[in-house]
Each structure stands twice: as structure tokens, then as C-alpha cells.
Amino acid sequence: EERLVESGGGSVQAGGSLTLSCTVSGLSFDDSDMAWFRQAPGNECELVSYIDDDGSIGYANSVKGRFTISRDNAKSTVYLQMNSLKPEDTAVYFCAAEGGVLRYCGGGYVKFGYWGQGTQVTVSS
């Protein structure tokens, strides 16, 4: 059974940093494209960042230069280092893996069908 478990969320002040982790089991992690999404109350789901199995990386414009995604295949874990956090980064952050049923997010369907339970990130001003 596919399982994604996020950790590392919390509350910080603006300008602070957090690192999210997501450990995956039940999937061929090495061959899986991975992503981080977020959703704030009243807002649409948003793709924050992705990292492909070949190491290709992308970021939402809103987080470029502040967030860094990485993966450790030996640990089946993907990370999201978040620096210079802003109040608008406040959301529930979800780790996701490609495969499974297409999921609706941000106005379209995404290939990341396996999702974790989410971890709350709260940034105060």
C-alpha cells in the first residue's frame, strides 16, 4: 500500500525557515516524480515544487529563490527547505507522488495521484 508521511510543519514568524520531509513507502521511490502542493483556506490547491526521478526541478513563481526541493532516494524521502517565509505561505502542505488516479488541483488534473495527509505551516507577521 502506498504511503506518504509528511513532517516538519509548524508555526514560525515571517522571515523564518522550516524544512518539510516526506517519507514514502509502497512505491518505487527512485522511479517516481515527486511534488509538494499546498492549500490555504479559501484558496485553490497550488503546486509548490516538483522533482522528477531524473532530478529535474521546478518551482512556483511565488516560491522561487526561497524554497528548495531535494530528494534522498536511499531514504525514500523528499524535502522542502523553506526560507524567508511569508504570511502568504501559510497553508497545509502536501507531499505527492506520481501515479494512481489523476487528482484535481489548481484548475486542472495533475499526475500526482498519491498524497500524504498534509502538514500545517503557519507564518505570522
All heavy atoms as an XYZ file, in Angstrom:
932
protein
N       0.850     -1.190      0.000
C       0.000      0.000      0.000
C       0.890      1.246      0.000
O       1.851      1.340      0.748
C      -0.899      0.016      1.228
C      -1.803      1.240      1.292
C      -2.622      1.258      2.578
O      -2.547      0.287      3.347
O      -3.323      2.243      2.787
N       0.531      2.191     -0.854
C       1.303      3.424     -0.960
C       1.064      4.294      0.280
O      -0.070      4.464      0.714
C       0.883      4.209     -2.204
C       1.007      3.423     -3.500
C      -0.193      2.507     -3.733
O      -1.191      2.629     -3.003
O      -0.111      1.671     -4.650
N       2.134      4.821      0.802
C       2.013      5.665      1.979
C       3.021      6.789      1.912
O       4.214      6.560      1.652
C       2.223      4.839      3.245
C       1.860      5.551      4.522
C       1.639      4.561      5.677
N       1.238      5.258      6.875
C       1.931      5.290      8.011
N       3.072      4.635      8.082
N       1.483      5.945      9.058
N       2.536      8.011      2.133
C       3.380      9.200      2.172
C       3.136      9.890      3.504
O       1.982     10.205      3.824
C       3.059     10.146      1.024
C       3.421      9.709     -0.402
C       2.453      8.665     -0.937
C       3.450     10.906     -1.337
N       4.193     10.122      4.253
C       4.057     10.721      5.577
C       4.908     11.979      5.646
O       6.135     11.917      5.556
C       4.474      9.731      6.677
C       4.336     10.380      8.047
C       3.634      8.457      6.591
N       4.226     13.119      5.810
C       4.913     14.402      5.909
C       5.211     14.727      7.364
O       4.497     14.301      8.268
C       4.065     15.543      5.337
C       3.661     15.409      3.890
C       2.223     14.952      3.729
O       1.707     14.291      4.643
O       1.623     15.252      2.686
N       6.253     15.509      7.550
C       6.582     16.036      8.873
C       7.328     17.345      8.703
O       7.765     17.666      7.590
C       7.435     15.029      9.667
O       8.650     14.769      8.996
N       7.450     18.081      9.791
C       8.252     19.289      9.770
C       7.477     20.587      9.731
O       8.065     21.666      9.785
N       6.161     20.504      9.640
C       5.384     21.731      9.656
C       5.405     22.380     11.028
O       5.917     21.813     12.001
N       4.864     23.568     11.105
C       4.825     24.269     12.386
C       4.504     25.730     12.189
O       4.043     26.131     11.120
N       4.744     26.483     13.247
C       4.470     27.919     13.230
C       5.775     28.683     13.352
O       6.588     28.381     14.235
C       3.549     28.292     14.390
O       2.295     27.651     14.266
N       5.949     29.662     12.479
C       7.151     30.488     12.505
C       6.750     31.934     12.235
O       5.667     32.197     11.695
C       8.206     30.056     11.476
C       8.734     28.672     11.796
C       7.658     30.107     10.062
N       7.658     32.825     12.543
C       7.437     34.222     12.200
C       7.956     34.488     10.785
O       8.801     33.743     10.267
C       8.161     35.127     13.202
C       7.528     35.101     14.578
C       7.959     36.270     15.434
O       9.101     36.729     15.337
N       7.073     36.745     16.293
N       7.438     35.532     10.196
C       7.871     35.917      8.858
C       9.397     36.066      8.841
O       9.983     36.603      9.781
C       7.211     37.214      8.440
N       9.982     35.555      7.764
C      11.439     35.576      7.650
C      12.102     34.310      8.147
O      13.290     34.091      7.901
N      11.334     33.479      8.829
C      11.881     32.250      9.373
C      11.964     31.136      8.344
O      11.637     31.321      7.166
N      12.408     29.979      8.815
C      12.614     28.830      7.939
C      11.993     27.571      8.532
O      11.886     27.436      9.763
C      14.117     28.585      7.738
O      14.743     29.670      7.115
N      11.612     26.687      7.655
C      11.151     25.360      8.035
C      11.606     24.378      6.962
O      11.734     24.756      5.786
C       9.623     25.293      8.132
C       8.926     25.905      9.341
C       7.416     25.897      9.130
C       9.292     25.189     10.624
N      11.797     23.144      7.355
C      12.081     22.090      6.388
C      11.040     20.991      6.528
O      10.869     20.434      7.625
C      13.477     21.500      6.594
O      14.458     22.509      6.414
C      13.732     20.391      5.569
N      10.351     20.733      5.449
C       9.374     19.656      5.420
C      10.032     18.392      4.876
O      10.877     18.454      3.983
C       8.185     20.017      4.537
C       7.465     21.327      4.855
C       6.272     21.507      3.918
C       7.039     21.393      6.295
N       9.611     17.267      5.433
C      10.085     15.972      4.958
C       8.898     15.098      4.602
O       7.821     15.239      5.188
C      10.902     15.260      6.056
O      12.011     16.020      6.447
N       9.102     14.215      3.671
C       8.049     13.274      3.277
C       8.702     11.934      2.986
O       9.505     11.823      2.054
C       7.312     13.789      2.052
S       6.151     12.606      1.331
N       8.360     10.962      3.783
C       8.899      9.616      3.605
C       7.859      8.745      2.927
O       6.693      8.729      3.331
C       9.315      9.021      4.948
O      10.304      9.871      5.537
C       9.916      7.636      4.757
N       8.312      8.027      1.923
C       7.399      7.267      1.056
C       7.640      5.770      1.210
O       8.783      5.323      1.298
C       7.624      7.678     -0.408
C       6.736      6.870     -1.338
C       7.384      9.166     -0.597
N       6.571      5.016      1.220
C       6.666      3.555      1.214
C       5.594      3.000      0.285
O       4.598      3.670     -0.002
C       6.504      2.990      2.623
O       5.274      3.377      3.185
N       5.829      1.766     -0.178
C       4.849      1.139     -1.056
C       4.914      1.580     -2.499
O       4.039      1.217     -3.292
N       5.913      2.369     -2.843
C       6.122      2.847     -4.208
C       7.575      2.644     -4.581
O       8.441      2.580     -3.711
C       5.812      4.345     -4.322
C       4.370      4.826     -4.185
C       4.343      6.344     -4.127
C       3.533      4.324     -5.339
N       7.830      2.613     -5.890
C       9.209      2.615     -6.347
C       9.691      4.051     -6.342
O       9.574      4.786     -7.334
C       9.298      2.021     -7.758
O      10.624      2.057     -8.215
N      10.212      4.483     -5.181
C      10.530      5.896     -4.998
C      11.534      6.387     -6.039
O      11.376      7.474     -6.586
C      11.072      6.120     -3.586
C      11.362      7.557     -3.263
C      10.347      8.412     -2.870
C      12.651      8.064     -3.349
C      10.599      9.741     -2.576
C      12.930      9.388     -3.063
C      11.891     10.233     -2.672
N      12.550      5.592     -6.300
C      13.593      6.016     -7.242
C      13.020      6.380     -8.608
O      13.564      7.229     -9.298
C      14.613      4.891     -7.439
C      15.440      4.625     -6.206
O      15.053      5.113     -5.125
O      16.453      3.925     -6.298
N      11.947      5.728     -8.998
C      11.358      5.934    -10.317
C      10.181      6.903    -10.300
O       9.502      7.049    -11.322
C      10.886      4.592    -10.889
C      12.021      3.603    -11.070
O      13.132      4.045    -11.424
O      11.803      2.404    -10.833
N       9.947      7.520     -9.170
C       8.758      8.370     -9.015
C       9.096      9.850     -9.047
O       9.997     10.295     -8.338
C       8.044      8.054     -7.695
O       7.580      6.728     -7.667
N       8.352     10.591     -9.862
C       8.392     12.040     -9.761
C       7.646     12.425     -8.488
O       6.601     11.840     -8.175
C       7.726     12.691    -10.966
C       8.447     12.390    -12.272
O       9.589     11.890    -12.231
O       7.860     12.668    -13.343
N       8.175     13.413     -7.783
C       7.597     13.835     -6.504
C       7.275     15.325     -6.544
O       7.878     16.083     -7.314
C       8.575     13.549     -5.360
C       8.967     12.099     -5.204
S       7.570     11.064     -4.725
C       7.065     11.831     -3.193
N       6.350     15.726     -5.701
C       5.967     17.137     -5.682
C       5.471     17.529     -4.307
O       5.080     16.686     -3.496
C       4.880     17.400     -6.720
N       5.485     18.825     -4.083
C       4.848     19.436     -2.920
C       3.749     20.355     -3.430
O       3.979     21.172     -4.333
C       5.841     20.229     -2.094
C       6.797     19.394     -1.318
C       8.060     19.031     -1.686
C       6.585     18.825     -0.029
N       8.643     18.263     -0.707
C       7.744     18.123      0.335
C       5.513     18.830      0.878
C       7.883     17.440      1.547
C       5.639     18.152      2.086
C       6.812     17.467      2.407
N       2.575     20.217     -2.825
C       1.445     21.093     -3.079
C       1.077     21.798     -1.780
O       1.481     21.370     -0.701
C       0.237     20.290     -3.573
C       0.410     19.681     -4.938
C       1.065     18.470     -5.093
C      -0.087     20.306     -6.071
C       1.223     17.899     -6.355
C       0.059     19.751     -7.324
C       0.722     18.537     -7.469
N       0.292     22.847     -1.896
C      -0.240     23.491     -0.705
C      -1.634     23.997     -0.977
O      -2.005     24.253     -2.114
C       0.663     24.636     -0.237
C       0.718     25.843     -1.164
C       1.745     26.841     -0.637
N       1.853     28.015     -1.513
C       2.758     28.977     -1.350
N       3.647     28.916     -0.356
N       2.777     30.016     -2.176
N      -2.371     24.109      0.101
C      -3.723     24.662      0.016
C      -4.027     25.437      1.268
O      -3.941     24.907      2.391
C      -4.760     23.571     -0.191
C      -6.156     24.125     -0.442
C      -7.048     23.171     -1.203
O      -6.829     21.964     -1.199
N      -8.058     23.717     -1.869
N      -4.403     26.687      1.070
C      -4.820     27.552      2.171
C      -6.339     27.654      2.156
O      -6.953     27.495      1.107
C      -4.197     28.927      2.024
N      -6.954     27.922      3.306
C      -8.417     28.050      3.351
C      -8.903     29.080      2.350
O      -8.386     30.193      2.289
C      -8.673     28.498      4.798
C      -7.518     27.991      5.563
C      -6.341     28.081      4.634
N      -9.881     28.686      1.551
C     -10.447     29.601      0.574
C      -9.655     29.736     -0.711
O     -10.080     30.434     -1.629
N      -8.507     29.091     -0.742
C      -7.656     29.172     -1.935
C      -7.630     27.851     -2.679
O      -7.905     26.798     -2.096
C      -6.227     29.540     -1.541
C      -6.082     30.982     -1.131
O      -7.063     31.700     -1.026
N      -4.851     31.393     -0.887
N      -7.273     27.932     -3.939
C      -7.129     26.707     -4.720
C      -5.845     25.986     -4.341
O      -4.882     26.588     -3.865
C      -7.091     27.037     -6.212
C      -8.433     27.345     -6.816
C      -8.389     27.292     -8.340
O      -7.301     27.441     -8.913
O      -9.466     27.098     -8.951
N      -5.868     24.692     -4.600
C      -4.666     23.876     -4.477
C      -3.591     24.455     -5.413
O      -3.893     24.901     -6.527
C      -5.042     22.447     -4.870
S      -3.680     21.315     -5.047
N      -2.340     24.449     -4.952
C      -1.245     25.049     -5.724
C      -0.039     24.122     -5.734
O       0.360     23.612     -4.675
C      -0.848     26.389     -5.097
C       0.335     27.074     -5.780
C       0.801     28.325     -5.042
O       0.402     28.523     -3.881
O       1.589     29.091     -5.628
N       0.520     23.904     -6.896
C       1.783     23.167     -6.995
C       2.903     24.079     -6.540
O       3.104     25.148     -7.122
C       2.019     22.700     -8.427
C       3.379     22.077     -8.716
C       3.595     20.800     -7.930
C       3.540     21.828    -10.209
N       3.628     23.689     -5.538
C       4.711     24.497     -4.999
C       6.020     24.169     -5.700
O       6.754     25.066     -6.123
C       4.851     24.262     -3.485
C       6.049     25.014     -2.923
C       3.577     24.656     -2.760
N       6.305     22.882     -5.808
C       7.568     22.457     -6.395
C       7.486     20.992     -6.779
O       6.697     20.242     -6.206
C       8.713     22.673     -5.392
O       9.964     22.289     -5.941
N       8.312     20.601     -7.743
C       8.394     19.194     -8.114
C       9.847     18.818     -8.337
O      10.686     19.672     -8.632
C       7.560     18.886     -9.364
C       8.098     19.516    -10.623
C       9.076     18.880    -11.379
C       7.641     20.757    -11.049
C       9.588     19.462    -12.526
C       8.150     21.350    -12.192
C       9.122     20.694    -12.934
O       9.628     21.274    -14.059
N      10.112     17.532     -8.203
C      11.429     16.987     -8.537
C      11.209     15.640     -9.205
O      10.585     14.741     -8.639
C      12.338     16.881     -7.291
C      13.727     16.347     -7.669
C      11.701     16.048     -6.185
C      14.772     16.521     -6.563
N      11.673     15.532    -10.429
C      11.481     14.307    -11.188
C      12.475     13.238    -10.759
O      13.452     13.522    -10.067
C      11.636     14.583    -12.682
C      10.497     15.408    -13.240
O       9.478     15.558    -12.530
O      10.636     15.904    -14.372
N      12.231     12.029    -11.231
C      13.143     10.935    -10.881
C      14.519     11.147    -11.488
O      15.509     10.616    -10.979
C      12.566      9.584    -11.309
C      12.349      9.458    -12.799
O      12.400     10.488    -13.493
O      12.104      8.338    -13.279
N      14.595     11.980    -12.534
C      15.900     12.270    -13.141
C      16.542     13.518    -12.537
O      17.593     13.953    -13.002
C      15.772     12.423    -14.657
C      14.929     13.627    -15.065
O      14.406     14.332    -14.171
O      14.775     13.861    -16.269
N      15.885     14.099    -11.538
C      16.441     15.255    -10.852
C      15.975     16.593    -11.374
O      16.355     17.635    -10.825
N      15.181     16.613    -12.433
C      14.654     17.885    -12.923
C      13.765     18.509    -11.864
O      12.992     17.810    -11.202
C      13.835     17.665    -14.203
O      14.634     17.095    -15.210
N      13.868     19.824    -11.737
C      13.202     20.542    -10.656
C      12.435     21.740    -11.204
O      12.868     22.375    -12.165
C      14.243     21.007     -9.617
C      14.751     19.815     -8.801
C      13.692     22.082     -8.700
C      15.898     20.156     -7.876
N      11.316     22.041    -10.559
C      10.580     23.249    -10.904
C       9.938     23.847     -9.676
O       9.696     23.151     -8.678
N       9.686     25.142     -9.735
C       9.092     25.862     -8.612
C       7.992     26.792     -9.098
O       8.060     27.322    -10.214
C      10.141     26.721     -7.895
C      11.262     25.949     -7.267
C      12.475     25.800     -7.925
C      11.126     25.360     -6.005
C      13.514     25.082     -7.360
C      12.161     24.650     -5.430
C      13.349     24.506     -6.114
O      14.378     23.803     -5.536
N       7.014     27.009     -8.234
C       6.052     28.066     -8.481
C       6.772     29.402     -8.402
O       7.719     29.566     -7.620
C       4.930     28.008     -7.446
N       6.332     30.364     -9.180
C       6.983     31.673     -9.163
C       6.972     32.284     -7.774
O       7.905     33.002     -7.392
C       6.283     32.611    -10.144
C       6.580     32.265    -11.591
O       7.611     31.667    -11.896
N       5.679     32.617    -12.484
N       5.936     31.997     -7.023
C       5.776     32.602     -5.706
C       6.823     32.133     -4.693
O       7.011     32.764     -3.656
C       4.383     32.318     -5.156
O       4.151     30.916     -5.097
N       7.510     31.023     -4.979
C       8.475     30.488     -4.019
C       9.893     30.422     -4.570
O      10.832     30.070     -3.837
C       8.057     29.094     -3.500
C       6.630     29.125     -2.965
C       8.205     28.041     -4.591
N      10.072     30.769     -5.838
C      11.407     30.717     -6.433
C      12.390     31.571     -5.657
O      12.083     32.701     -5.281
C      11.353     31.200     -7.886
C      10.961     30.145     -8.883
C      10.981     30.693    -10.305
C      10.490     29.667    -11.287
N      10.390     30.204    -12.663
N      13.557     31.005     -5.422
C      14.584     31.726     -4.690
C      14.457     31.616     -3.185
O      15.368     32.018     -2.453
N      13.352     31.082     -2.704
C      13.145     30.939     -1.250
C      13.041     29.480     -0.830
O      13.462     29.118      0.272
C      11.875     31.679     -0.831
C      11.895     33.163     -1.124
C      10.695     33.872     -0.493
N       9.422     33.406     -1.029
C       8.462     32.854     -0.274
N       8.630     32.692      1.009
N       7.306     32.470     -0.843
N      12.463     28.658     -1.682
C      12.251     27.241     -1.359
C      13.208     26.382     -2.186
O      13.537     26.711     -3.330
C      10.822     26.814     -1.689
C       9.760     27.386     -0.789
C      10.015     28.414      0.103
C       8.466     26.875     -0.832
C       9.028     28.931      0.932
C       7.460     27.370     -0.025
C       7.745     28.406      0.863
N      13.619     25.264     -1.600
C      14.478     24.311     -2.291
C      13.945     22.899     -2.071
O      13.761     22.477     -0.922
C      15.917     24.392     -1.771
O      16.416     25.718     -1.931
C      16.816     23.428     -2.540
N      13.719     22.207     -3.168
C      13.270     20.821     -3.093
C      14.463     19.899     -3.319
O      15.381     20.227     -4.086
C      12.148     20.537     -4.119
C      11.463     19.203     -3.831
C      12.669     20.609     -5.548
C      10.201     18.977     -4.665
N      14.459     18.779     -2.637
C      15.523     17.796     -2.825
C      14.964     16.419     -2.482
O      13.874     16.296     -1.912
C      16.732     18.116     -1.944
O      16.383     18.100     -0.574
N      15.732     15.398     -2.844
C      15.286     14.045     -2.550
C      16.485     13.183     -2.179
O      17.598     13.430     -2.650
C      14.552     13.427     -3.745
C      15.374     13.254     -5.007
C      14.500     12.887     -6.205
N      13.863     11.576     -6.019
C      12.784     11.180     -6.704
N      12.223     11.990     -7.577
N      12.284      9.977     -6.484
N      16.232     12.211     -1.344
C      17.239     11.237     -0.951
C      16.657      9.865     -1.274
O      15.826      9.344     -0.521
C      17.560     11.368      0.543
C      18.673     10.449      0.992
O      18.946      9.450      0.312
O      19.286     10.743      2.030
N      17.072      9.302     -2.380
C      16.500      8.033     -2.811
C      16.824      6.900     -1.839
O      16.034      5.970     -1.685
C      16.987      7.679     -4.213
C      16.360      8.560     -5.280
O      15.383      9.259     -5.034
N      16.944      8.536     -6.468
N      17.965      6.983     -1.188
C      18.336      5.940     -0.230
C      17.377      5.911      0.958
O      17.187      4.864      1.578
C      19.764      6.159      0.255
N      16.781      7.051      1.271
C      15.845      7.151      2.390
C      14.399      7.232      1.932
O      13.498      7.395      2.771
C      16.177      8.377      3.253
C      17.536      8.310      3.923
C      17.777      9.530      4.794
C      19.128      9.428      5.491
N      19.403     10.621      6.340
N      14.178      7.175      0.623
C      12.818      7.318      0.072
C      12.131      8.561      0.635
O      10.956      8.513      1.036
C      11.976      6.069      0.367
O      12.510      4.938     -0.277
N      12.864      9.643      0.658
C      12.367     10.869      1.285
C      12.584     12.062      0.369
O      13.637     12.179     -0.269
C      13.074     11.101      2.632
O      12.797      9.992      3.506
C      12.588     12.383      3.297
N      11.601     12.921      0.333
C      11.704     14.187     -0.380
C      11.577     15.309      0.638
O      10.836     15.191      1.613
C      10.635     14.284     -1.496
C       9.221     14.217     -0.947
C      10.836     15.539     -2.328
N      12.319     16.382      0.401
C      12.367     17.500      1.338
C      11.930     18.789      0.656
O      12.047     18.944     -0.556
C      13.798     17.685      1.866
C      14.388     16.458      2.513
C      15.183     15.583      1.781
C      14.160     16.173      3.851
C      15.736     14.446      2.364
C      14.708     15.045      4.446
C      15.491     14.189      3.688
O      16.030     13.067      4.279
N      11.480     19.719      1.479
C      11.218     21.071      1.006
C      11.786     22.027      2.042
O      11.223     22.180      3.126
C       9.724     21.322      0.804
C       9.394     22.659      0.153
C       9.874     22.687     -1.305
C       7.885     22.943      0.212
N      12.904     22.628      1.703
C      13.516     23.643      2.552
C      12.858     24.982      2.238
O      12.898     25.427      1.087
C      15.024     23.718      2.306
C      15.723     24.868      3.014
C      15.783     24.701      4.529
O      16.050     23.619      5.018
N      15.506     25.775      5.256
N      12.288     25.603      3.245
C      11.555     26.854      3.036
C      12.220     27.955      3.848
O      12.250     27.887      5.087
C      10.092     26.685      3.463
C       9.393     25.520      2.771
S       7.640     25.412      3.162
C       7.723     25.037      4.910
N      12.745     28.935      3.155
C      13.413     30.072      3.786
C      12.637     31.352      3.510
O      11.797     31.398      2.605
C      14.838     30.213      3.261
C      15.712     29.014      3.582
O      15.550     28.376      4.621
N      16.624     28.709      2.693
N      12.946     32.375      4.271
C      12.310     33.689      4.083
C      10.796     33.551      3.984
O      10.159     34.115      3.085
C      12.871     34.371      2.830
O      14.268     34.504      2.905
N      10.241     32.822      4.900
C       8.807     32.549      4.854
C       7.993     33.820      5.019
O       8.382     34.749      5.749
C       8.434     31.526      5.916
C       8.790     30.075      5.539
C       8.838     29.183      6.771
C       7.795     29.540      4.525
N       6.861     33.846      4.324
C       5.953     34.985      4.347
C       4.592     34.520      4.866
O       4.245     33.332      4.726
C       5.786     35.539      2.928
C       7.082     35.944      2.250
C       6.819     36.374      0.818
C       8.110     36.768      0.108
N       7.857     37.185     -1.296
N       3.792     35.437      5.397
C       2.454     35.043      5.848
C       1.635     34.365      4.752
O       0.836     33.464      5.045
C       1.841     36.371      6.278
C       3.010     37.186      6.722
C       4.120     36.819      5.771
N       1.848     34.765      3.511
C       1.089     34.150      2.415
C       1.520     32.723      2.106
O       0.899     32.047      1.280
C       1.161     35.013      1.144
C       2.560     35.402      0.723
C       2.943     36.786      1.210
O       2.671     37.114      2.401
O       3.548     37.540      0.415
N       2.572     32.246      2.746
C       2.965     30.842      2.614
C       2.153     29.943      3.554
O       2.270     28.710      3.483
C       4.451     30.668      2.925
C       5.360     31.342      1.915
O       5.072     31.254      0.707
O       6.341     31.971      2.350
N       1.374     30.549      4.408
C       0.555     29.777      5.339
C      -0.418     28.885      4.579
O      -1.178     29.352      3.737
C      -0.224     30.714      6.280
O       0.707     31.420      7.103
C      -1.185     29.928      7.160
N      -0.369     27.584      4.864
C      -1.206     26.612      4.158
C      -0.947     25.228      4.735
O      -0.022     25.043      5.534
C      -0.887     26.598      2.667
N      -1.759     24.294      4.312
C      -1.437     22.890      4.538
C      -0.613     22.432      3.344
O      -1.007     22.635      2.191
C      -2.701     22.032      4.680
C      -2.319     20.564      4.875
C      -3.546     22.515      5.855
N       0.530     21.841      3.632
C       1.444     21.380      2.587
C       1.322     19.864      2.453
O       1.355     19.132      3.455
C       2.875     21.780      2.940
C       3.147     23.236      2.688
C       2.580     24.216      3.506
C       3.968     23.652      1.633
C       2.808     25.559      3.264
C       4.212     24.991      1.396
C       3.626     25.934      2.209
O       3.858     27.273      1.970
N       1.203     19.437      1.208
C       1.036     18.023      0.909
C       2.188     17.533      0.038
O       2.561     18.181     -0.937
C      -0.270     17.781      0.154
C      -1.512     18.164      0.904
C      -2.033     19.436      0.810
C      -2.168     17.232      1.700
C      -3.189     19.803      1.499
C      -3.325     17.572      2.383
C      -3.829     18.862      2.285
N       2.673     16.380      0.377
C       3.626     15.677     -0.457
C       2.841     14.773     -1.393
O       1.810     14.217     -0.992
C       4.534     14.857      0.459
S       5.567     13.645     -0.343
N       3.312     14.622     -2.634
C       2.591     13.791     -3.587
C       3.567     13.057     -4.496
O       4.650     13.570     -4.813
C       1.637     14.646     -4.420
N       3.153     11.878     -4.921
C       3.947     11.056     -5.837
C       3.136     10.776     -7.095
O       1.897     10.674     -7.044
C       4.332      9.742     -5.172
N       3.815     10.674     -8.207
C       3.110     10.395     -9.451
C       2.541      8.983     -9.421
O       3.016      8.102     -8.719
C       4.065     10.531    -10.636
C       5.109      9.435    -10.745
C       5.813      9.453    -12.083
O       5.167      9.722    -13.108
O       7.031      9.190    -12.099
N       1.481      8.821    -10.197
C       0.826      7.530    -10.270
C      -0.555      7.585     -9.661
O      -0.995      8.609     -9.153
N      -1.233      6.460     -9.728
C      -2.579      6.413     -9.184
C      -3.552      7.222    -10.035
O      -3.299      7.526    -11.196
N      -4.645      7.583     -9.427
C      -5.702      8.313    -10.131
C      -5.321      9.780    -10.236
O      -4.836     10.370     -9.267
C      -7.039      8.155     -9.371
C      -8.139      8.941    -10.056
C      -7.400      6.676     -9.254
N      -5.536     10.359    -11.409
C      -5.285     11.789    -11.581
C      -6.050     12.570    -10.525
O      -7.180     12.243    -10.167
C      -5.714     12.241    -12.975
C      -4.938     11.680    -14.158
C      -5.495     12.239    -15.463
C      -3.458     12.002    -14.045
N      -5.444     13.636    -10.050
C      -6.037     14.426     -8.979
C      -6.284     15.832     -9.490
O      -5.464     16.398    -10.207
C      -5.078     14.466     -7.812
C      -5.566     15.214     -6.611
C      -5.643     14.272     -5.436
N      -5.906     14.977     -4.195
C      -5.839     14.427     -3.002
N      -5.459     13.171     -2.888
N      -6.109     15.109     -1.935
N      -7.412     16.403     -9.069
C      -7.738     17.751     -9.487
C      -7.072     18.741     -8.547
O      -7.212     18.663     -7.328
C      -9.254     17.965     -9.486
C      -9.662     19.280    -10.090
C      -9.746     19.430    -11.469
C      -9.933     20.384     -9.285
C     -10.106     20.636    -12.035
C     -10.296     21.594     -9.845
C     -10.385     21.711    -11.223
O     -10.740     22.898    -11.776
N      -6.345     19.689     -9.116
C      -5.648     20.680     -8.293
C      -5.379     21.910     -9.126
O      -4.868     21.813    -10.241
C      -4.341     20.089     -7.765
S      -3.304     21.257     -6.868
N      -5.707     23.074     -8.580
C      -5.350     24.323     -9.220
C      -5.935     24.520    -10.597
O      -5.313     25.126    -11.462
N      -7.130     23.998    -10.835
C      -7.774     24.216    -12.116
C      -7.530     23.155    -13.156
O      -7.996     23.278    -14.297
N      -6.778     22.133    -12.788
C      -6.532     21.064    -13.747
C      -6.186     19.770    -13.053
O      -6.065     19.734    -11.823
N      -6.024     18.730    -13.834
C      -5.675     17.442    -13.264
C      -4.169     17.271    -13.286
O      -3.505     17.626    -14.257
C      -6.370     16.314    -14.040
C      -7.841     16.235    -13.739
C      -8.764     16.936    -14.510
C      -8.302     15.504    -12.663
C     -10.106     16.891    -14.219
C      -9.647     15.440    -12.359
C     -10.554     16.138    -13.144
O     -11.886     16.095    -12.839
N      -3.656     16.737    -12.219
C      -2.225     16.525    -12.105
C      -1.962     15.024    -12.010
O      -2.805     14.254    -11.566
C      -1.633     17.255    -10.880
C      -1.792     18.750    -11.047
C      -2.272     16.789     -9.574
N      -0.738     14.639    -12.426
C      -0.375     13.215    -12.478
C      -0.057     12.632    -11.117
O       0.171     11.439    -10.985
C       0.821     13.017    -13.404
C       2.117     13.656    -12.889
C       3.270     13.405    -13.852
C       4.561     13.998    -13.318
N       5.690     13.749    -14.234
N      -0.014     13.486    -10.106
C       0.387     13.034     -8.771
C      -0.845     12.533     -8.038
O      -1.613     13.332     -7.477
C       1.058     14.184     -8.014
C       2.279     14.714     -8.700
C       2.194     15.786     -9.572
C       3.507     14.107     -8.494
C       3.319     16.258    -10.218
C       4.651     14.585     -9.134
C       4.552     15.659     -9.999
N      -1.022     11.227     -8.060
C      -2.234     10.652     -7.501
C      -2.104     10.124     -6.093
O      -3.108      9.809     -5.456
N      -0.889     10.039     -5.596
C      -0.662      9.558     -4.227
C      -0.271     10.751     -3.365
O       0.715     11.428     -3.654
C       0.444      8.506     -4.194
C       0.160      7.303     -5.055
C       0.937      7.015     -6.171
C      -0.898      6.445     -4.733
C       0.675      5.905     -6.960
C      -1.159      5.333     -5.524
C      -0.378      5.066     -6.632
O      -0.636      3.968     -7.417
N      -1.020     10.983     -2.305
C      -0.835     12.154     -1.463
C      -0.692     11.745     -0.002
O      -1.280     10.757      0.444
C      -2.038     13.090     -1.591
C      -2.086     13.792     -2.914
C      -2.087     13.230     -4.151
C      -2.184     15.201     -3.121
N      -2.158     14.192     -5.120
C      -2.219     15.420     -4.519
C      -2.228     16.304     -2.275
C      -2.295     16.698     -5.081
C      -2.322     17.571     -2.838
C      -2.355     17.763     -4.228
N       0.076     12.557      0.721
C       0.139     12.391      2.163
C      -1.029     13.077      2.837
O      -1.911     13.632      2.169
N      -1.003     13.057      4.153
C      -2.115     13.624      4.921
C      -1.996     15.140      5.078
O      -2.957     15.792      5.480
C      -2.187     12.960      6.303
C      -1.211     13.507      7.342
C       0.234     13.099      7.112
O       0.548     12.281      6.238
N       1.141     13.667      7.899
N      -0.836     15.671      4.780
C      -0.630     17.115      4.878
C      -0.029     17.529      6.204
O      -0.217     16.862      7.230
N       0.686     18.637      6.178
C       1.257     19.215      7.389
C       1.036     20.729      7.354
O       1.225     21.364      6.312
C       2.744     18.849      7.535
O       3.246     19.307      8.794
C       3.598     19.440      6.418
N       0.619     21.274      8.482
C       0.274     22.694      8.539
C       1.524     23.551      8.693
O       2.378     23.275      9.547
C      -0.674     22.954      9.714
C      -1.037     24.415      9.928
C      -1.953     24.961      8.848
O      -2.929     24.310      8.461
N      -1.648     26.154      8.348
N       1.595     24.586      7.882
C       2.638     25.613      8.011
C       1.925     26.939      8.240
O       1.074     27.338      7.443
C       3.515     25.694      6.752
C       4.442     26.896      6.830
C       4.317     24.408      6.590
N       2.263     27.585      9.346
C       1.665     28.862      9.689
C       2.764     29.893      9.861
O       3.681     29.690     10.662
C       0.837     28.760     10.975
O      -0.177     27.759     10.806
C       0.182     30.096     11.296
N       2.675     30.989      9.108
C       3.676     32.056      9.174
C       2.985     33.321      9.661
O       2.050     33.812      9.030
C       4.321     32.296      7.802
C       5.428     33.341      7.933
C       4.856     30.997      7.224
N       3.450     33.834     10.774
C       2.851     35.037     11.351
C       3.699     36.250     11.004
O       4.912     36.170     10.879
C       2.708     34.885     12.856
O       3.974     34.641     13.437
N       3.013     37.377     10.903
C       3.710     38.625     10.544
C       4.245     39.332     11.765
O       3.933     38.996     12.897
C       2.758     39.531      9.779
O       1.611     39.799     10.556
